[in-house]
Amino acid sequence: MRRIVPMAAGLLLLTSAGTASAASLTTTDRTILNALAEATAVSGGSKGILWPGFDLSTQPFALYDRGRLTLLVNHPRPPQGFVPVADVPTLLKGHVHQRAGSLDALDRAQDLTVPLGGVKVAFIPYMYLTYDGQVQPREFIPPLFSAHTREAFAGSQVRQRMAEAASRAYPSRNVENTALANLENRILAIALLQSAADKRREYGRFFLAVRKSRHAMLDGRIARYEDATERLQGAMRYTETAATLAGSAPTHRPLPGTRWEREADDDRMLISRLSQPLDSEETRQSRLSATGTAMGLILDRLGDASWKQRVTRGASITEAFATGMGYRDRDTAALFAEAKRRFAYDELRTAAQDATLRFPASYKEFIKNPGARITVTGLVRVMDGGSDKPGPDLVQMDAPNPPIEIDEQTLLAYRLDGFRYRKGGIGLELKRTPMLMKSHSLSWPFEQVVFFADEDALKIETDGRRLPLQDGTYAFKRSLKLMAGNRVTLTATQGILKISGKELSLQLTK
């Protein structure tokens, strides 16, 4: 869903009228620079500890507080208007320049990278880095690594375009595919729990037998789609996880004023994620970042220092994992049969079949929507918590037919002429847009709603600022506005937005 900014007209050169002047750095600016220095220290600089060639001490990027300040880092030829920042942490000395005021190129940016002064720089708005005044070093890793993969990963952009096209044909309601994907996840979770190298390899080979057997059942385009998505998203999440593990290790001493919180990417949460049953959309996309991360961590713990280089050069993570496991293709059939027996495949298949049979044709059409999938979670808590803003509550649904019951927790309003909801600062309005609603009691208020929007017409503002549609996690403290074309579809006051490809997940907190 990212919009690529055309660059055929040439690279943008920035100029500044008048004499350049340095802005006074705020406490937040200083905190961000300290966190950046800590992230640079953990990344290993030129040693590329997190990933070969991923060097925060040389990669050019811009940190932007819209309308106030640009911090330009590692730019070889800072454009006119930028001046050095002298008082920075030791690791950053000589690497940071600043420019006060707004910067049109960054105000208009809708992509991971922006040309500045003849150099492509990664672009990170301040809002990506701060939440309730806190800045964590880990927040620098995903956007900078995503920008790095565009230049360093062999064929990454071509593969991703092919993958996005193939994803529309993904067999989301294929029982066998869903059950085997669940089996893969289950085996990887068990492999992560092992401490002995021989057991890790044993379970790793079981996983590979299931993965290869499942891919053999699919259209080749679908297998390539999974490999391409897992390669990029898995590598990105792995790198963030590896940075967090390194930064939070007992032997590491973070720079003063910084901290590493392991949050949702440590082993326990990753194992929990892999152990949960998949729905059809998770099978198609979001699980692949978890499987890629798990394979990378297992290879690390087996002492394989070369797998990242193989992935950079063009191998899928599955291929690199097979090399590290010493996997032999001739063993696939026997290992596949044993894996199905040992890890209760029949149970997984029955569950997948039961779930599939419950879903009517209208749901199958719903999930095939080619637009951006938007999931809003937390409505029930927000609504039950009352409102601190004036205005009447409103729930209005106009539909020629009642919603369809998908299962004991899910309703689908497929023929929906209009829907309006408002309470305090929360608002949702849809016109002729199907909507999936989830709740423990199948009654309003719902805990989660899912709908689709045209990705080309989608615009997002957080805290009054336009948000580039690029992968990442973004906190908003005052307001969010999601627009489809010129029509406001969703408003919220406080929460967290996650963007991954064509999937947007919004967790409301107020």
Protein Blocks (a to p, Z undefined) as FASTA:
>chain_A
ZZcddfknopaddddehjdddddddfklmmmmmmmmmmmmmnopmnommbghiafklmgc
ddddehkaccdehiabdcehiacdfbbcfklgokaccdedjdfklmmpccfbdceehiac
ddddfklmggghiacfklmmmmmmmmmmmmmmghklmmmmmmmmmmmmpcfklmklmmmm
mmmmmmmmmmmmpmbfklmmmmmmmmmmmmmmmmmmpcfklmmmmmmmmmmmmmmmmmmm
mmmmmmmpmkbccdehiacdfkjmbmklmmmmmmpccdfklmmmmmmmmmmmmmmmmmmm
nopaklmmmmmnopafklmmmmmnopafklmmmmmmmmmmmnommlmmmmmmmmmmmpcf
klmmmmmpmbdcdddehklmmmmnopabecddddddddfbdcddfblmbccdfbcfbdcd
dehjbccddehiacddddfklpacdfbdcddddfklpccdeehiacdddedddddfkbcc
ddehjbcfbdcfbdcdddehjaccdddfZZ
